[in-house]
Amino acid sequence: MSATLTKVVSWAENIVSAIISGIKDILLTVYLALLNLGKWMMSHPVESLQILGTLWVLLA
C-alpha cells in the first residue's frame, strides 16, 4: 500500500512540475514577445500609432 501511495505522489509531483515548467515557458515567451514589440514600437513610432489607431477603431 505504501509503495503504491509513494508512486502516486511521485507521479502527481511530476505532473505538477511539468505544468509549472510549461507555465514558466509560456510566461517567458509572452514577456520576450512584448519586449520585442516594445522595441519595434520605439523604433517605428509612426507605424505603431497607425496600427494602434486601427485597432482602437476596430475594437470601438
URURCOR-V715873 format. One line per field, one symbol per residue. psi: psi as a letter, one per 20 degrees, with the letter a starting at -180 (. if undefined). Layout:
# URURCOR-V715873
psi=???
This chain:
# URURCOR-V715873
psi=ghhggggggggggggggggggggggghgggghghghgggghhimhghghgghgghgghi.
